[in-house]
Amino acid sequence: MAFDWIEEQARARRRAGLVRTLRPRPADSPLLDLASNDYLGLARHPEVVAGAAEAARVWGGGATGSRLVTGTTELHAELERELAGFCGFEAALVFSSGYAANLAAVTALAPHGSLIVSDAGNHASLIDGCRLARGTTQVVGHADPKAVRKALGTHEGPAVVVSDTVFSVDGDAAPLAELAAACREHGAGLLADDAHGLGVLGAGGRGAAHAAGLAGADDVVVTVTLSKSLGSQGGAVLGPARVIDHLVNAARTFIFDTGLAPAAAGAALAALRLLRREPERAARAREVAGELHARLTAAGLHAVRPDAAVVSVRAPSPEEAVRWAADCRAAGIAVGCFRPPSVPDGISRLRLTARADLSGAQIERAVRVIGETRP
């Protein structure tokens, strides 16, 4: 019968302790949130909510079509101008999600005959972009510029190096300056996914590329999401104007997808303006991450030192990671739980979000609960 193979896969997941379930949360959840990507605490900020509501009132509930037909509004163009200016790039292009932005950038910048050099720890959206691109992909060791140089040295023709700026599993940062140097030695482009850097790294949260002195370079392209530090929805590609023009004409997830909903564009624009006015939020997110790491380590837990706002705590096994996260939830703390195949090294973890709006008392409570519920 059709789809009978699904049950065998379901049994295999159950045996391995890898079953995933949806948990609809209420609007007024009593849990202390250390699981979301709301790094700056802006998703419910009154100005961000008002930006979404006003955009919906003015423009309606949806974009009504693809960006090249009716889905580009003046609001989208305004967001693109301000986002590019804030991050230090010549131009920007907004997509319906960060996932769509990554698929667009990788596939459109890696034509037939090109080489893609991809970090082994990259996010699934970059990996899927590599799979869909017509170029040849070579996966190299995690955060290893020497391996990147070696891979580029084997190829003649167009090439692009693809990497997260901050890796979502352990929260470690890529050596962007060294990667850019390796690219320039071989005439390759650098494509960096700054989903976890925007709003946290760089002056006032302008991102990892800005912090590395690479913003605005003609051989650097950055993707971002609007759904993490900016508390909204959507994604964007930032880079030279000629690259953005190319994406408008060649990126399938731009051409054939409905434009970002106006409410999400309005929320992201409001959050961006708030961040520009309150740059200390970025520094506070990093401060909270450092405090979480120090306290967890002092409690004897294996926490990875964070480079941005992600704090990872190792768990003994997938089953114990799930149980640990459930026990934290029962004690009033929501934490992320990463297990294979979401983790490239096969090690299960609790993943904590260091939000800028967490108080000292909340940090202390979270560390106490995580320590008391450890496997």
C-alpha positions as CSV (number, residue, x, y, z in Angstrom):
1,M,0.0,0.0,0.0
2,A,1.1,3.6,-0.6
3,F,3.2,5.1,2.2
4,D,3.5,1.9,4.2
5,W,7.2,2.7,4.5
6,I,6.3,5.6,6.7
7,E,5.4,3.3,9.6
8,E,8.8,1.6,9.5
9,Q,10.5,5.0,9.6
10,A,8.3,5.9,12.6
11,R,9.2,2.7,14.4
12,A,12.9,3.4,13.8
13,R,12.5,7.0,15.2
14,R,10.8,5.6,18.3
15,R,13.5,3.1,18.9
16,A,16.2,5.8,18.6
17,G,14.3,8.2,20.8
18,L,14.1,10.7,18.0
19,V,10.3,11.3,17.7
20,R,9.4,15.0,17.4
21,T,6.0,16.4,18.5
22,L,4.3,19.8,18.1
23,R,3.4,21.6,21.3
24,P,1.0,24.6,20.7
25,R,1.8,27.2,23.3
26,P,-0.8,29.6,24.7
27,A,-0.4,33.4,24.2
28,D,0.3,33.8,27.9
29,S,2.6,30.9,28.6
30,P,3.8,30.8,32.2
31,L,7.2,29.3,31.2
32,L,10.4,31.3,31.3
33,D,11.5,31.3,27.7
34,L,15.1,30.1,27.0
35,A,14.1,28.2,23.9
36,S,13.0,30.8,21.3
37,N,15.3,32.9,19.1
38,D,13.9,36.2,20.4
39,Y,17.4,37.3,21.3
40,L,16.5,40.9,22.0
41,G,13.1,40.3,23.5
42,L,11.4,42.3,20.7
43,A,8.7,39.9,19.5
44,R,6.2,41.3,22.0
45,H,7.6,44.8,22.3
46,P,4.8,47.4,21.9
47,E,6.5,49.2,19.1
48,V,7.1,46.0,17.1
49,V,3.5,44.9,17.6
50,A,2.2,48.3,16.6
51,G,4.4,48.2,13.5
52,A,2.8,44.9,12.5
53,A,-0.7,46.1,13.2
54,E,-0.3,49.4,11.3
55,A,1.2,47.6,8.3
56,A,-1.8,45.1,8.3
57,R,-4.3,48.0,8.5
58,V,-2.6,49.9,5.6
59,W,-1.6,47.0,3.3
60,G,-3.9,44.2,4.3
61,G,-3.3,40.7,5.5
62,G,-1.1,39.4,2.7
63,A,1.3,40.6,0.0
64,T,-1.2,39.3,-2.6
65,G,1.3,37.9,-5.0
66,S,5.0,37.2,-5.9
67,R,7.4,40.1,-5.5
68,L,7.7,40.6,-9.2
69,V,3.9,40.9,-9.7
70,T,2.0,42.6,-6.8
71,G,4.0,41.4,-3.8
72,T,6.4,44.3,-3.6
73,T,5.0,47.2,-1.6
74,E,6.6,50.5,-0.7
75,L,6.9,49.0,2.8
76,H,9.1,46.2,1.5
77,A,11.3,48.7,-0.3
78,E,11.6,50.8,2.8
79,L,12.6,47.8,4.9
80,E,15.3,46.8,2.3
81,R,16.8,50.2,2.2
82,E,17.0,50.5,6.0
83,L,18.2,47.0,6.5
84,A,21.0,47.4,4.0
85,G,22.0,50.8,5.5
86,F,22.0,49.5,9.0
87,C,24.2,46.4,8.2
88,G,26.5,48.4,5.9
89,F,25.7,46.8,2.5
90,E,24.8,48.4,-0.8
91,A,21.5,46.6,-1.3
92,A,19.1,44.1,0.3
93,L,16.3,41.8,-0.9
94,V,13.6,40.6,1.4
95,F,12.2,37.0,1.2
96,S,9.3,35.2,2.9
97,S,11.7,33.3,5.3
98,G,15.4,33.0,6.1
99,Y,15.2,29.5,4.7
100,A,14.1,30.9,1.3
101,A,16.8,33.6,1.4
102,N,19.5,30.9,1.9
103,L,18.1,28.7,-0.9
104,A,18.0,31.7,-3.2
105,A,21.5,32.9,-2.4
106,V,23.3,29.5,-2.7
107,T,21.5,28.4,-5.9
108,A,21.7,31.7,-7.7
109,L,25.4,32.2,-6.9
110,A,26.6,28.7,-7.7
111,P,25.9,28.0,-11.4
112,H,26.9,25.0,-13.4
113,G,30.7,24.6,-13.4
114,S,31.1,26.4,-10.1
115,L,32.5,25.1,-6.8
116,I,30.7,25.5,-3.4
117,V,32.8,25.0,-0.4
118,S,30.5,24.4,2.6
119,D,31.3,24.2,6.3
120,A,30.4,20.8,7.9
121,G,28.4,22.6,10.6
122,N,26.2,24.7,8.3
123,H,22.5,25.1,8.8
124,A,20.1,22.8,7.0
125,S,18.9,25.6,4.7
126,L,22.5,26.2,3.4
127,I,22.9,22.4,3.0
128,D,19.7,22.2,1.0
129,G,20.8,25.2,-1.1
130,C,24.0,23.3,-1.9
131,R,22.0,20.2,-2.9
132,L,19.8,22.2,-5.2
133,A,22.6,24.3,-6.8
134,R,24.0,23.3,-10.1
135,G,27.6,23.7,-8.9
136,T,29.6,21.0,-7.2
137,T,29.7,21.0,-3.4
138,Q,32.7,20.1,-1.3
139,V,32.1,19.9,2.4
140,V,35.1,20.9,4.6
141,G,35.9,20.6,8.3
142,H,34.1,22.9,10.7
143,A,35.5,26.5,10.9
144,D,38.7,25.5,9.1
145,P,40.2,28.2,6.7
146,K,43.1,25.9,5.8
147,A,40.6,23.3,4.5
148,V,38.8,26.0,2.6
149,R,42.1,27.1,0.9
150,K,42.9,23.5,0.0
151,A,39.4,23.0,-1.6
152,L,39.6,26.3,-3.5
153,G,43.0,25.4,-4.8
154,T,41.6,22.3,-6.6
155,H,39.2,24.3,-8.7
156,E,39.4,26.6,-11.7
157,G,36.4,28.8,-12.3
158,P,33.7,30.4,-10.2
159,A,33.6,29.5,-6.6
160,V,31.8,30.5,-3.4
161,V,32.5,29.6,0.2
162,V,29.3,29.1,2.3
163,S,29.2,29.3,6.1
164,D,27.1,30.3,9.0
165,T,28.5,33.3,10.9
166,V,27.3,31.8,14.2
167,F,26.5,28.1,14.3
168,S,23.1,27.4,15.7
169,V,24.1,24.2,17.6
170,D,26.9,25.3,19.8
171,G,26.8,29.0,19.3
172,D,30.4,29.3,18.1
173,A,31.4,31.9,15.5
174,A,33.0,31.3,12.1
175,P,36.5,32.8,11.4
176,L,35.0,35.2,8.9
177,A,38.1,37.4,8.3
178,E,40.2,34.3,7.6
179,L,37.6,32.8,5.4
180,A,37.4,36.1,3.4
181,A,41.2,36.1,3.0
182,A,41.1,32.5,1.7
183,C,38.4,33.5,-0.8
184,R,40.3,36.5,-2.0
185,E,43.4,34.4,-2.6
186,H,41.4,32.4,-5.1
187,G,39.0,34.9,-6.5
188,A,36.0,33.3,-4.7
189,G,33.0,34.9,-3.1
190,L,32.0,34.5,0.5
191,L,28.3,33.8,1.4
192,A,27.7,34.1,5.1
193,D,24.4,33.3,6.9
194,D,24.1,35.8,9.7
195,A,20.9,34.5,11.2
196,H,22.3,34.3,14.7
197,G,24.6,37.4,14.4
198,L,22.3,40.2,13.3
199,G,21.2,42.0,16.4
200,V,23.8,40.4,18.6
201,L,27.3,40.9,17.1
202,G,28.9,44.0,15.6
203,A,28.5,47.7,16.6
204,G,24.9,48.0,17.9
205,G,24.0,44.6,16.5
206,R,24.9,45.3,12.9
207,G,26.0,41.7,12.5
208,A,29.1,39.5,12.2
209,A,30.2,40.7,8.8
210,H,30.2,44.3,10.1
211,A,32.2,43.2,13.2
212,A,34.8,41.5,10.9
213,G,35.1,44.6,8.7
214,L,33.5,42.8,5.7
215,A,30.3,44.7,5.4
216,G,29.9,46.3,2.0
217,A,32.7,44.4,0.4
218,D,32.1,43.6,-3.3
219,D,32.9,39.9,-2.8
220,V,30.8,39.3,0.3
221,V,27.1,38.4,0.5
222,V,25.2,38.0,3.8
223,T,21.8,36.4,4.5
224,V,19.8,37.2,7.6
225,T,16.5,36.3,9.1
226,L,14.0,38.7,10.5
227,S,12.6,36.1,12.8
228,K,15.3,36.1,15.5
229,S,16.7,39.3,16.9
230,L,14.1,41.4,15.0
231,G,11.2,39.4,16.4
232,S,9.3,39.1,13.2
233,Q,9.2,36.8,10.2
234,G,11.1,36.6,6.9
235,G,14.6,36.8,5.6
236,A,16.9,38.9,3.5
237,V,20.0,38.8,1.3
238,L,22.5,41.7,1.7
239,G,25.3,42.5,-0.8
240,P,26.4,44.4,-3.8
241,A,23.6,45.8,-6.0
242,R,24.6,43.7,-8.9
243,V,24.2,40.5,-6.8
244,I,20.8,41.6,-5.6
245,D,19.7,42.4,-9.2
246,H,20.9,38.9,-10.2
247,L,18.8,37.4,-7.5
248,V,15.7,39.3,-8.6
249,N,16.2,37.7,-12.0
250,A,17.5,34.2,-11.1
251,A,16.5,33.2,-7.6
252,R,13.5,30.8,-7.8
253,T,12.5,31.2,-4.1
254,F,12.1,34.9,-4.9
255,I,10.5,34.7,-8.3
256,F,8.0,32.0,-7.6
257,D,7.1,32.7,-3.9
258,T,4.5,35.1,-2.5
259,G,6.0,38.2,-1.0
260,L,6.5,38.6,2.8
261,A,3.3,39.6,4.5
262,P,3.1,43.3,5.2
263,A,2.6,42.8,8.9
264,A,5.9,40.9,9.2
265,A,7.6,43.7,7.1
266,G,6.2,46.3,9.4
267,A,7.2,44.5,12.6
268,A,10.8,44.0,11.3
269,L,11.1,47.6,10.3
270,A,9.9,48.7,13.7
271,A,12.3,46.4,15.4
272,L,15.2,47.6,13.3
273,R,14.5,51.2,14.2
274,L,14.2,50.3,17.9
275,L,17.6,48.5,17.7
276,R,19.2,51.5,16.0
277,R,17.8,53.7,18.9
278,E,18.8,51.2,21.6
279,P,22.1,49.6,20.5
280,E,22.8,48.4,24.1
281,R,20.4,45.5,23.6
282,A,23.0,43.7,21.5
283,A,25.6,44.0,24.2
284,R,23.1,42.9,26.8
285,A,22.3,39.7,24.9
286,R,26.1,38.8,24.8
287,E,26.4,39.7,28.5
288,V,23.5,37.3,29.4
289,A,25.1,34.6,27.3
290,G,28.4,34.9,29.1
291,E,26.7,34.9,32.5
292,L,24.7,31.8,31.6
293,H,27.8,30.0,30.5
294,A,29.8,31.0,33.6
295,R,27.1,29.9,36.0
296,L,26.4,26.6,34.2
297,T,30.1,25.7,34.1
298,A,30.4,26.6,37.8
299,A,27.6,24.2,38.4
300,G,29.6,21.4,36.8
301,L,27.7,21.2,33.5
302,H,29.4,20.9,30.1
303,A,28.4,24.3,28.6
304,V,30.1,25.5,25.4
305,R,31.5,29.0,25.6
306,P,29.2,31.2,23.5
307,D,30.4,33.7,20.8
308,A,26.9,35.3,20.5
309,A,23.6,34.5,22.2
310,V,23.4,30.7,21.9
311,V,24.5,28.6,24.9
312,S,24.8,24.9,24.4
313,V,24.8,22.3,27.2
314,R,25.8,18.7,26.4
315,A,23.5,15.8,27.3
316,P,24.5,12.1,27.6
317,S,22.1,10.8,25.0
318,P,19.0,11.7,22.9
319,E,16.6,10.1,25.3
320,E,18.2,11.9,28.3
321,A,18.2,15.2,26.5
322,V,14.5,14.8,25.8
323,R,13.8,13.9,29.4
324,W,16.0,16.7,30.7
325,A,14.2,19.3,28.6
326,A,10.8,17.9,29.8
327,D,11.9,18.1,33.4
328,C,13.0,21.7,32.9
329,R,9.6,22.5,31.3
330,A,7.8,20.8,34.3
331,A,9.8,23.2,36.5
332,G,8.7,26.2,34.5
333,I,11.7,26.7,32.1
334,A,11.4,26.2,28.4
335,V,14.7,25.1,26.8
336,G,15.6,23.9,23.3
337,C,16.5,20.2,22.8
338,F,18.8,19.4,19.8
339,R,19.3,15.8,18.8
340,P,20.4,13.9,15.7
341,P,19.9,14.5,12.9
342,S,19.7,18.2,13.8
343,V,23.3,18.1,15.2
344,P,26.1,17.3,12.8
345,D,28.3,15.7,15.4
346,G,25.6,13.4,16.8
347,I,25.9,14.8,20.3
348,S,22.5,15.8,21.9
349,R,22.2,19.1,23.7
350,L,20.0,21.5,25.5
351,R,20.1,24.8,23.6
352,L,19.5,28.0,25.6
353,T,18.7,31.4,24.3
354,A,20.4,34.3,26.0
355,R,17.8,37.0,25.7
356,A,18.6,40.6,26.3
357,D,15.5,41.1,28.5
358,L,16.4,38.3,31.0
359,S,16.9,39.6,34.6
360,G,19.6,38.4,37.0
361,A,16.9,36.6,39.0
362,Q,15.6,34.8,35.9
363,I,19.2,33.7,34.9
364,E,19.8,32.4,38.4
365,R,16.5,30.5,38.4
366,A,17.2,28.9,35.0
367,V,20.6,27.7,36.0
368,R,19.3,26.3,39.2
369,V,16.5,24.3,37.4
370,I,18.9,23.1,34.7
371,G,21.3,21.9,37.3
372,E,18.7,20.2,39.5
373,T,17.2,18.3,36.6
374,R,20.4,17.2,35.0
375,P,20.5,13.5,34.0
